Amino acid sequence: MAFLAVFAVLAWASTFVTAIESTDQVSASRTTINSNFTAVEARSGDNLNLAPDTYANLPAATTAGRVFWATDSPYQFRDNGSTWDAFLPQFGQVTLPPTAGWTDVNLGSATYTADSGWLGLKTEGVGSSQVRIKVRTIPATPYTVTACLVITSNTGSSSAGLFLRESGTGRIVTLSIGGTGTLNSAKYTNETTFSATYSSNSGVVTPQGSKPCFRRADNGTTRTLSFSNDREQWVELPTQGHTDFLTADQIGWGMVTGSGSSNGEWIAASLLSWDEE
């Protein structure tokens, strides 16, 4: 018996999974070395690894330990015997965003994409500050919602992130970061009318194309909001009252176009993970 010595990092410094050449026909038993490593002992038999392929060809999950490398998706997948667990190199195991249950709010000419596990929005500047988001029913309190996105833009005046909305009045509270590195929470009377800023943190380092994460929590008395570049270390903004400015019944993701933005400027946000607790 020979141990295969190729390991692929599929989780944030906590899980290592053996990557076996797609041509090798093996079955395996697992041996836990310590909390960070799991060795897979290869023997002749079944195929543990699958040839790289497109996300659309992800097969049914049937054999724990198999690894699938999606060639057109940011995710890597591991079979747990009944479902596929998704991993992102920056974050480790993540929950794919749901494709159903979203309601559009002021998308206008924005382009929406649902592709290979992730969801995307891209919009051009419209010369005014507008909220363009997709929302869903908010969980009952107490809840915590965490969303991780890729944000890219050619303007510093627009931003993207996680949003609360009160459907009856159209009021919105933002939690977003822009190209200038300003982490901001603001109030909007509706999707086209800015009201006031809750709080603002300038100089937050978020390189173009990075994957910032946003977290909203509500215990029925207080709303908390947090931001992270790695889903490990979180920056917290000042808390808000549960019913301050709005009583949210929807939560969503998307962007705010800058007030000085114009045609030719754009911002894109790709939702990579969505967790509700």
Secondary structure, 3 states (H helix, E strand, C coil): CEECCCEEECCCCCCEEECCCCCCCEEEEEEEEECCEEEEEEEECCCCECCCECHHHCCCCCCCCCEEEECCCCCEEEECCCCEEEEECCCEEECCCCCCCCEEECCCCCEEEEECCEEEEEEECCCCCEEEEEEEECCCCCEEEEEEEEEEECCCCCEEEEEEECCCCCCEEEEEEECCCCEEEEEEEECCEEEEEEEEECCCCCCCCCCCEEEEEECCCEEEEEEECCCCCCEECCCEECCCCCCCCEEEEEEEECCCCCCCCEEEEEEEEEEEC
